[in-house]
Amino acid sequence: MSWSWEYDPDDLADGAPEAFIAQVEEVADELTRAASALYGDGTAFTGPNPRGATRTVDGGMFVYLVIPRSECVYIRQLTPKP
């Protein structure tokens, strides 16, 4: 496996500005590289899963969760600025 990130754009990004989505995707790439460096082969990870976290970008914020065993960063919520 290799590390990736994912979200459901039809559910989470509906109506969000394209510039905000682009920022979220850019930061998601960075988070995925960081998780890969920290956990390496996530399929062999035996510790507890990290807690979810929030990240602020210029256009709003988002909530994400890293699951090392799945080698994935899941974007759980998108909140663009009004």
All heavy atoms as an XYZ file, in Angstrom:
630
protein
N       0.836     -1.190      0.000
C       0.000      0.000      0.000
C       0.875      1.245      0.000
O       2.024      1.204      0.396
C      -0.880      0.030      1.254
C      -2.063     -0.900      1.239
S      -3.076     -0.703      2.712
C      -4.152      0.626      2.210
N       0.294      2.339     -0.386
C       0.972      3.618     -0.266
C      -0.007      4.615      0.350
O      -1.226      4.503      0.207
C       1.465      4.108     -1.630
O       0.378      4.342     -2.480
N       0.527      5.588      1.019
C      -0.282      6.573      1.719
C      -1.085      7.427      0.748
O      -0.601      7.778     -0.324
C       0.613      7.446      2.576
C       1.000      6.773      3.841
C       2.053      5.919      4.029
C       0.340      6.877      5.099
N       2.082      5.484      5.318
C       1.044      6.062      6.011
C      -0.770      7.574      5.552
C       0.657      5.941      7.342
C      -1.146      7.452      6.869
C      -0.437      6.638      7.749
N      -2.304      7.758      1.156
C      -3.179      8.604      0.353
C      -4.105      9.388      1.279
O      -4.094      9.195      2.486
C      -4.009      7.759     -0.616
O      -4.859      6.886      0.101
N      -4.887     10.257      0.691
C      -5.919     10.949      1.456
C      -7.197     10.865      0.656
O      -7.182     10.644     -0.552
C      -5.542     12.403      1.762
C      -5.348     13.277      0.560
C      -4.176     13.514     -0.095
C      -6.348     14.012     -0.135
N      -4.384     14.354     -1.148
C      -5.715     14.685     -1.201
C      -7.721     14.183      0.028
C      -6.410     15.494     -2.081
C      -8.405     15.002     -0.857
C      -7.742     15.649     -1.889
N      -8.336     11.020      1.344
C      -9.600     10.974      0.623
C     -10.697     11.720      1.373
O     -10.608     11.945      2.575
C     -10.033      9.543      0.338
C     -10.355      8.710      1.546
C     -10.787      7.301      1.161
O      -9.986      6.570      0.565
O     -11.941      6.955      1.479
N     -11.688     12.117      0.622
C     -12.909     12.700      1.146
C     -13.996     12.511      0.109
O     -13.718     12.166     -1.037
C     -12.721     14.174      1.510
C     -12.632     15.137      0.344
C     -13.673     16.015      0.068
C     -11.520     15.185     -0.472
C     -13.591     16.912     -0.986
C     -11.425     16.079     -1.520
C     -12.469     16.938     -1.775
O     -12.389     17.811     -2.817
N     -15.221     12.733      0.498
C     -16.340     12.607     -0.425
C     -16.729     14.004     -0.901
O     -17.435     14.722     -0.197
C     -17.521     11.935      0.270
C     -18.701     11.715     -0.656
O     -18.637     12.141     -1.835
O     -19.698     11.128     -0.206
N     -16.260     14.429     -2.068
C     -16.531     15.794     -2.517
C     -18.011     16.078     -2.725
O     -18.464     17.205     -2.535
C     -15.743     15.916     -3.819
C     -15.487     14.530     -4.260
C     -15.466     13.678     -3.023
N     -18.795     15.075     -3.101
C     -20.230     15.300     -3.303
C     -20.928     15.622     -1.988
O     -21.893     16.375     -1.956
C     -20.887     14.078     -3.945
C     -20.403     13.850     -5.359
O     -19.990     14.832     -6.011
O     -20.424     12.694     -5.805
N     -20.430     15.056     -0.902
C     -21.050     15.259      0.403
C     -20.433     16.450      1.147
O     -21.144     17.283      1.691
C     -20.898     13.986      1.240
C     -21.620     14.075      2.568
O     -22.713     14.664      2.622
O     -21.087     13.570      3.560
N     -19.109     16.540      1.164
C     -18.428     17.541      1.986
C     -18.206     18.868      1.287
O     -18.208     19.913      1.928
C     -17.081     16.993      2.459
C     -17.119     15.776      3.368
C     -15.700     15.342      3.707
C     -17.901     16.061      4.630
N     -17.964     18.852      0.000
C     -17.544     20.069     -0.699
C     -18.680     20.758     -1.445
O     -18.441     21.735     -2.142
C     -16.418     19.745     -1.667
N     -19.881     20.291     -1.302
C     -21.004     20.846     -2.033
C     -21.154     22.336     -1.749
O     -21.400     22.752     -0.623
C     -22.286     20.103     -1.661
C     -23.457     20.490     -2.545
O     -23.213     20.801     -3.723
O     -24.597     20.472     -2.056
N     -20.934     23.158     -2.757
C     -21.087     24.596     -2.635
C     -19.872     25.333     -2.097
O     -19.886     26.555     -2.014
N     -18.820     24.623     -1.724
C     -17.620     25.287     -1.209
C     -16.855     25.937     -2.365
O     -16.819     25.394     -3.473
C     -16.719     24.277     -0.498
N     -16.228     27.092     -2.119
C     -15.456     27.756     -3.182
C     -14.296     26.880     -3.677
O     -13.658     26.177     -2.883
C     -14.924     29.019     -2.500
C     -15.776     29.215     -1.302
C     -16.251     27.860     -0.885
N     -14.043     26.951     -4.972
C     -12.973     26.133     -5.564
C     -11.612     26.452     -4.969
O     -10.781     25.562     -4.792
C     -12.951     26.311     -7.072
C     -14.128     25.673     -7.769
C     -14.044     25.804     -9.276
O     -12.923     25.904     -9.817
O     -15.115     25.784     -9.914
N     -11.351     27.717     -4.656
C     -10.057     28.096     -4.066
C      -9.878     27.444     -2.695
O      -8.778     26.997     -2.347
C      -9.947     29.619     -3.941
N     -10.943     27.361     -1.923
C     -10.890     26.696     -0.617
C     -10.604     25.214     -0.783
O      -9.751     24.650     -0.101
C     -12.210     26.923      0.128
C     -12.365     26.091      1.373
C     -11.534     26.288      2.471
C     -13.346     25.124      1.464
C     -11.688     25.528      3.620
C     -13.513     24.367      2.605
C     -12.676     24.564      3.689
N     -11.298     24.567     -1.711
C     -11.082     23.133     -1.963
C      -9.639     22.886     -2.389
O      -8.991     21.929     -1.935
C     -12.068     22.606     -3.021
C     -13.513     22.750     -2.545
C     -11.763     21.166     -3.391
C     -13.835     22.006     -1.270
N      -9.093     23.746     -3.232
C      -7.701     23.595     -3.681
C      -6.741     23.702     -2.504
O      -5.765     22.942     -2.424
C      -7.366     24.646     -4.739
N      -7.002     24.620     -1.567
C      -6.147     24.752     -0.384
C      -6.237     23.514      0.491
O      -5.221     23.026      0.997
C      -6.544     25.987      0.429
C      -6.205     27.285     -0.229
C      -6.716     28.465      0.586
O      -7.300     28.320      1.647
N      -6.474     29.665      0.071
N      -7.448     23.007      0.682
C      -7.628     21.792      1.487
C      -6.859     20.633      0.856
O      -6.162     19.883      1.549
C      -9.128     21.451      1.643
C      -9.308     20.058      2.239
C      -9.833     22.499      2.495
N      -6.963     20.479     -0.447
C      -6.279     19.381     -1.130
C      -4.765     19.519     -1.033
O      -4.056     18.520     -0.863
C      -6.742     19.304     -2.577
C      -8.186     18.850     -2.693
C      -8.707     18.822     -4.111
O      -8.011     19.298     -5.036
O      -9.843     18.334     -4.296
N      -4.256     20.739     -1.110
C      -2.816     20.967     -0.976
C      -2.328     20.591      0.425
O      -1.315     19.901      0.586
C      -2.502     22.433     -1.261
C      -1.022     22.762     -1.216
C      -0.764     24.223     -1.548
O      -1.464     24.782     -2.404
O       0.159     24.783     -0.930
N      -3.062     21.006      1.437
C      -2.672     20.676      2.817
C      -2.852     19.182      3.075
O      -2.048     18.570      3.786
C      -3.461     21.533      3.834
C      -3.191     21.083      5.260
C      -3.100     23.003      3.668
N      -3.872     18.565      2.494
C      -4.063     17.122      2.638
C      -2.861     16.360      2.072
O      -2.427     15.362      2.649
C      -5.350     16.681      1.959
N      -2.305     16.836      0.953
C      -1.084     16.233      0.406
C       0.065     16.330      1.416
O       0.796     15.360      1.629
C      -0.668     16.921     -0.897
C      -1.525     16.534     -2.085
O      -2.143     15.447     -2.054
O      -1.575     17.323     -3.046
N       0.221     17.496      2.047
C       1.275     17.687      3.051
C       1.063     16.775      4.255
O       2.023     16.159      4.754
C       1.299     19.142      3.522
C       1.706     20.139      2.468
C       1.532     21.579      2.924
O       1.288     21.820      4.129
O       1.637     22.479      2.074
N      -0.169     16.671      4.728
C      -0.468     15.804      5.867
C      -0.181     14.341      5.540
O       0.310     13.587      6.386
C      -1.927     15.972      6.286
C      -2.300     17.316      6.906
C      -3.814     17.438      7.026
C      -1.630     17.488      8.256
N      -0.476     13.955      4.311
C      -0.226     12.576      3.887
C       1.271     12.278      3.848
O       1.713     11.222      4.311
C      -0.876     12.323      2.515
O      -2.273     12.594      2.625
C      -0.668     10.893      2.059
N       2.059     13.223      3.333
C       3.522     13.025      3.331
C       4.064     12.956      4.760
O       4.934     12.134      5.059
C       4.207     14.142      2.547
C       4.045     14.029      1.046
C       4.939     15.001      0.276
N       4.653     16.398      0.561
C       3.733     17.131     -0.057
N       2.985     16.571     -0.999
N       3.557     18.401      0.254
N       3.533     13.790      5.643
C       3.978     13.780      7.041
C       3.616     12.459      7.725
O       4.428     11.885      8.464
C       3.375     14.953      7.801
N       2.404     11.976      7.484
C       1.985     10.706      8.079
C       2.829      9.554      7.556
O       3.225      8.652      8.319
C       0.509     10.449      7.800
N       3.153      9.580      6.279
C       4.001      8.544      5.695
C       5.382      8.534      6.344
O       5.929      7.476      6.661
C       4.121      8.761      4.185
O       5.009      7.842      3.615
N       5.937      9.728      6.562
C       7.250      9.818      7.197
C       7.199      9.374      8.656
O       8.126      8.725      9.155
C       7.779     11.245      7.104
N       6.111      9.709      9.351
C       5.995      9.380     10.773
C       5.715      7.901     11.007
O       6.321      7.278     11.880
C       4.891     10.227     11.408
C       4.636     10.015     12.894
C       5.885     10.368     13.716
C       3.453     10.853     13.348
N       4.791      7.329     10.229
C       4.350      5.950     10.472
C       4.975      4.930      9.537
O       4.888      3.734      9.794
C       2.822      5.863     10.384
C       2.136      6.694     11.432
C       1.501      7.882     11.092
C       2.138      6.312     12.759
C       0.872      8.662     12.053
C       1.519      7.083     13.732
C       0.891      8.257     13.370
O       0.273      9.029     14.320
N       5.590      5.369      8.438
C       6.215      4.428      7.504
C       5.192      3.440      6.972
O       4.179      3.820      6.415
N       5.480      2.154      7.165
C       4.558      1.102      6.742
C       3.406      1.049      7.736
O       3.481      0.385      8.759
C       5.276     -0.244      6.679
C       4.363     -1.384      6.269
O       3.209     -1.118      5.852
O       4.787     -2.543      6.366
N       2.350      1.764      7.427
C       1.223      1.844      8.339
C       0.539      0.516      8.575
O      -0.075      0.308      9.624
N       0.637     -0.409      7.624
C      -0.029     -1.703      7.798
C       0.574     -2.484      8.954
O      -0.077     -3.352      9.517
C       0.050     -2.546      6.513
O       1.424     -2.775      6.183
C      -0.636     -1.840      5.357
N       1.797     -2.157      9.347
C       2.445     -2.839     10.465
C       2.276     -2.073     11.781
O       2.756     -2.508     12.823
C       3.933     -3.011     10.169
N       1.578     -0.941     11.752
C       1.401     -0.110     12.943
C       0.543     -0.837     13.963
O      -0.515     -1.366     13.639
C       0.742      1.219     12.545
C       0.556      2.172     13.682
C       1.647      2.825     14.238
C      -0.698      2.423     14.196
C       1.488      3.714     15.284
C      -0.873      3.311     15.227
C       0.213      3.952     15.780
N       0.988     -0.864     15.224
C       0.254     -1.587     16.262
C      -0.207     -0.688     17.401
O      -0.851     -1.158     18.327
C       1.114     -2.719     16.858
O       2.309     -2.151     17.387
C       1.432     -3.768     15.813
N       0.110      0.581     17.344
C      -0.305      1.493     18.411
C      -1.730      1.980     18.216
O      -2.408      1.624     17.250
N      -2.187      2.815     19.147
C      -3.534      3.379     18.992
C      -3.564      4.407     17.865
O      -2.560      5.067     17.580
C      -3.794      4.051     20.342
C      -2.436      4.356     20.889
C      -1.528      3.268     20.370
N      -4.707      4.530     17.220
C      -4.845      5.521     16.162
C      -4.750      6.921     16.748
O      -5.210      7.165     17.861
C      -6.189      5.370     15.435
C      -6.195      4.224     14.474
O      -5.184      3.917     13.856
N      -7.333      3.580     14.332
N      -4.143      7.842     16.015
C      -4.083      9.222     16.490
C      -5.490      9.827     16.560
O      -6.417      9.350     15.901
C      -3.252      9.943     15.427
C      -2.830      8.929     14.442
C      -3.509      7.648     14.738
N      -5.608     10.870     17.362
C      -6.885     11.573     17.445
C      -7.106     12.405     16.193
O      -6.158     12.776     15.509
C      -6.886     12.506     18.642
C      -6.832     11.787     19.943
C      -6.776     12.769     21.090
N      -7.298     12.119     22.265
C      -8.039     12.713     23.166
N      -8.334     13.987     23.044
N      -8.478     12.054     24.204
N      -8.350     12.726     15.935
C      -8.666     13.627     14.843
C      -8.119     15.015     15.152
O      -7.820     15.341     16.309
N      -7.993     15.820     14.136
C      -7.449     17.159     14.317
C      -8.109     18.115     13.334
O      -8.770     17.701     12.387
C      -5.940     17.146     14.111
N      -7.921     19.405     13.589
C      -8.414     20.426     12.674
C      -7.238     21.163     12.068
O      -6.161     21.232     12.652
C      -9.325     21.451     13.380
O      -8.587     22.083     14.412
C     -10.548     20.786     13.963
N      -7.458     21.697     10.906
C      -6.422     22.473     10.223
C      -7.091     23.684      9.588
O      -8.123     23.558      8.939
C      -5.750     21.599      9.162
C      -4.573     22.203      8.475
C      -3.376     22.305      9.437
N      -2.285     22.971      8.800
C      -1.248     22.358      8.252
N      -1.157     21.059      8.281
N      -0.309     23.063      7.691
N      -6.497     24.839      9.802
C      -7.022     26.075      9.244
C      -6.272     26.407      7.958
O      -5.054     26.275      7.900
C      -6.845     27.224     10.252
O      -7.505     26.878     11.466
C      -7.438     28.502      9.725
N      -7.018     26.826      6.952
C      -6.449     27.327      5.703
C      -7.074     28.702      5.464
O      -8.012     29.094      6.157
C      -6.703     26.368      4.512
C      -5.981     25.044      4.717
C      -8.180     26.140      4.301
N      -6.571     29.436      4.483
C      -7.056     30.794      4.243
C      -8.575     30.873      4.063
O      -9.203     31.813      4.518
C      -6.370     31.415      3.026
C      -4.918     31.770      3.302
O      -4.553     31.926      4.479
O      -4.160     31.887      2.328
N      -9.153     29.896      3.415
C     -10.576     29.958      3.110
C     -11.491     29.320      4.129
O     -12.697     29.258      3.935
N     -10.957     28.822      5.242
C     -11.789     28.175      6.253
C     -10.990     27.172      7.057
O      -9.822     27.380      7.371
N     -11.611     26.041      7.375
C     -10.931     24.997      8.138
C     -11.500     23.637      7.753
O     -12.541     23.541      7.127
C     -11.073     25.228      9.640
C     -12.497     25.408     10.150
S     -13.367     23.951     10.777
C     -12.343     23.272     11.986
N     -10.764     22.586      8.157
C     -11.252     21.238      7.923
C     -10.813     20.316      9.058
O      -9.877     20.605      9.785
C     -10.821     20.685      6.554
C      -9.352     20.481      6.368
C      -8.776     19.236      6.557
C      -8.537     21.536      5.973
C      -7.413     19.040      6.360
C      -7.189     21.349      5.770
C      -6.619     20.096      5.969
N     -11.545     19.236      9.203
C     -11.280     18.223     10.224
C     -10.785     16.980      9.503
O     -11.348     16.580      8.481
C     -12.564     17.898     11.029
C     -12.303     16.799     12.040
C     -13.098     19.150     11.707
N      -9.724     16.375     10.045
C      -9.174     15.174      9.406
C      -8.809     14.131     10.449
O      -8.700     14.419     11.641
C      -7.951     15.514      8.557
C      -6.744     15.970      9.350
C      -5.751     15.067      9.727
C      -6.602     17.300      9.725
C      -4.652     15.485     10.453
C      -5.507     17.725     10.446
C      -4.536     16.816     10.813
O      -3.445     17.229     11.541
N      -8.629     12.920      9.995
C      -8.271     11.791     10.840
C      -7.244     10.942     10.105
O      -7.444     10.598      8.939
C      -9.528     10.963     11.141
C      -9.396      9.757     12.049
C      -8.936     10.184     13.444
C     -10.723      9.037     12.139
N      -6.147     10.623     10.779
C      -5.109      9.762     10.202
C      -5.336      8.346     10.716
O      -5.418      8.132     11.928
C      -3.697     10.243     10.602
C      -2.639      9.297     10.054
C      -3.458     11.666     10.126
N      -5.451      7.389      9.815
C      -5.585      5.976     10.174
C      -4.361      5.243      9.624
O      -4.308      4.899      8.436
C      -6.883      5.351      9.616
C      -8.106      6.147     10.047
C      -6.999      3.890     10.039
C      -8.406      6.101     11.538
N      -3.336      5.036     10.468
C      -2.093      4.426      9.968
C      -2.297      3.054      9.326
O      -1.682      2.765      8.299
C      -1.218      4.318     11.219
C      -1.717      5.395     12.120
C      -3.193      5.442     11.873
N      -3.143      2.197      9.910
C      -3.307      0.849      9.357
C      -3.879      0.862      7.945
O      -3.642     -0.041      7.161
C      -4.185      0.018     10.284
C      -3.480     -0.361     11.573
C      -4.428     -1.130     12.509
N      -3.999     -1.013     13.875
C      -4.332     -0.027     14.714
N      -5.118      0.937     14.299
N      -3.893     -0.004     15.953
N      -4.652      1.899      7.634
C      -5.201      2.046      6.282
C      -4.308      2.896      5.391
O      -4.591      3.050      4.202
C      -6.584      2.713      6.340
O      -7.491      1.920      7.042
N      -3.249      3.476      5.986
C      -2.345      4.389      5.281
C      -3.134      5.477      4.573
O      -2.954      5.743      3.385
C      -1.437      3.627      4.320
C      -0.464      2.723      5.032
C       0.592      2.114      4.138
O       0.480      2.166      2.905
O       1.557      1.575      4.698
N      -4.033      6.109      5.336
C      -4.905      7.102      4.736
C      -5.183      8.252      5.709
O      -5.308      8.040      6.912
C      -6.215      6.448      4.329
S      -7.216      7.497      3.249
N      -5.277      9.451      5.144
C      -5.746     10.631      5.862
C      -7.155     10.896      5.355
O      -7.352     11.127      4.158
C      -4.836     11.853      5.598
C      -5.396     13.094      6.276
C      -3.417     11.571      6.054
N      -8.124     10.809      6.247
C      -9.522     11.005      5.877
C      -9.957     12.425      6.238
O      -9.822     12.838      7.392
C     -10.420     10.005      6.604
C     -10.177      8.585      6.193
C      -9.355      7.750      6.949
C     -10.749      8.067      5.038
C      -9.114      6.438      6.576
C     -10.518      6.758      4.652
C      -9.702      5.953      5.427
O      -9.462      4.657      5.046
N     -10.451     13.157      5.272
C     -11.016     14.480      5.503
C     -12.466     14.252      5.916
O     -13.254     13.694      5.155
C     -10.951     15.369      4.239
C      -9.541     15.424      3.662
C     -11.509     16.761      4.548
C      -8.497     16.000      4.574
N     -12.817     14.675      7.141
C     -14.130     14.376      7.702
C     -15.117     15.532      7.607
O     -16.325     15.315      7.591
C     -13.988     13.968      9.169
C     -13.009     12.823      9.404
C     -13.547     11.498      8.962
N     -14.733     11.208      9.725
C     -15.822     10.667      9.226
N     -15.884     10.320      7.977
N     -16.874     10.452      9.988
N     -14.616     16.773      7.591
C     -15.510     17.926      7.545
C     -14.802     19.091      6.901
O     -13.624     19.328      7.163
C     -15.935     18.311      8.968
C     -16.826     19.524      9.041
C     -17.163     19.892     10.467
O     -17.038     19.110     11.397
N     -17.606     21.108     10.658
N     -15.503     19.826      6.066
C     -15.005     21.048      5.450
C     -15.896     22.205      5.912
O     -17.119     22.100      5.865
C     -15.058     20.971      3.925
C     -14.241     19.869      3.270
C     -14.494     19.862      1.764
C     -12.777     20.062      3.543
N     -15.265     23.295      6.359
C     -16.010     24.471      6.789
C     -15.411     25.709      6.144
O     -14.437     26.260      6.649
C     -15.993     24.594      8.332
O     -16.407     23.360      8.920
C     -16.903     25.717      8.789
N     -15.968     26.132      5.013
C     -15.461     27.360      4.386
C     -15.929     28.582      5.173
O     -16.943     28.543      5.857
C     -16.082     27.337      2.992
C     -17.258     26.433      3.083
C     -16.994     25.483      4.224
N     -15.150     29.664      5.055
C     -15.573     30.919      5.682
C     -16.831     31.418      5.001
O     -16.976     31.265      3.781
C     -14.462     31.975      5.547
C     -13.277     31.731      6.428
C     -12.266     32.834      6.273
C     -11.050     32.581      7.140
N     -10.008     33.576      6.932
N     -17.727     32.013      5.773
C     -18.971     32.525      5.154
C     -18.708     33.705      4.239
O     -17.753     34.384      4.300
C     -19.823     32.952      6.338
C     -18.978     32.859      7.554
C     -17.693     32.172      7.192
